[in-house]
Amino acid sequence: MRGALLYVLIFGVGFGGIFWYVFDYIQRLRRHIALMQERIRELEDHNAELVLALEDRVDVAHIDEAIRRGRISR
């Protein structure tokens, strides 16, 4: 009986440790994915700002070109 109890404790702790390790790893992956998604959102927002800035520069360049060619007066 003592041997069986010892085996139950050893295997119980062993399988419990493995389960805890896997569960902890999954939780870490979920946190990492959440952080990566937040970073992706930040980069998308920054990218949108850069696109708007470039569009503004293109518009300014077109206006400057039109002024230089004399189509628009200053």
C-alpha positions in Angstrom: 0.0 0.0 0.0 2.8 2.4 0.8 4.4 1.7 -2.6 1.2 2.5 -4.4 0.8 5.7 -2.5 4.4 6.6 -3.3 3.8 5.9 -7.0 0.6 8.0 -6.9 2.4 10.9 -5.3 5.4 10.7 -7.7 3.3 10.4 -10.8 0.7 12.9 -9.6 3.4 15.5 -8.9 5.1 14.7 -12.2 2.0 15.0 -14.3 0.9 18.0 -12.3 4.3 19.7 -13.0 4.0 18.9 -16.7 0.4 20.2 -16.8 1.5 23.4 -14.9 4.5 23.9 -17.3 2.3 23.5 -20.4 -0.4 25.8 -18.9 2.1 28.4 -18.0 3.7 28.2 -21.5 0.3 28.7 -23.1 -0.4 31.8 -20.8 3.0 33.3 -21.8 2.2 32.8 -25.5 -1.2 34.5 -25.0 0.4 37.5 -23.3 3.0 37.6 -26.0 0.4 37.5 -28.7 -1.6 40.3 -27.0 1.6 42.5 -26.8 2.3 41.8 -30.5 -1.2 42.7 -31.5 -0.9 46.0 -29.6 2.4 46.7 -31.3 0.8 45.9 -34.7 -2.0 48.4 -34.0 0.6 51.0 -33.1 2.6 50.4 -36.2 -0.6 50.5 -38.4 -1.5 53.9 -36.8 2.0 55.2 -37.4 1.9 54.0 -41.0 -1.4 55.8 -41.6 0.2 59.0 -40.3 3.1 58.6 -42.6 0.8 57.9 -45.6 -1.1 61.1 -44.8 2.2 63.1 -44.5 3.4 61.7 -47.8 0.1 62.6 -49.5 0.4 66.1 -48.1 3.9 66.4 -49.6 2.7 65.1 -52.9 -0.1 67.7 -53.0 2.4 70.5 -52.1 4.7 69.3 -54.8 1.9 69.4 -57.4 1.0 72.9 -56.3 4.6 74.0 -56.4 4.9 72.5 -59.9 1.8 74.3 -61.0 3.1 77.6 -59.7 6.4 77.1 -61.3 4.8 76.4 -64.7 2.6 79.4 -64.3 -0.8 77.7 -64.1 -1.5 79.0 -60.6 -0.6 82.6 -59.5 0.9 83.2 -56.1 
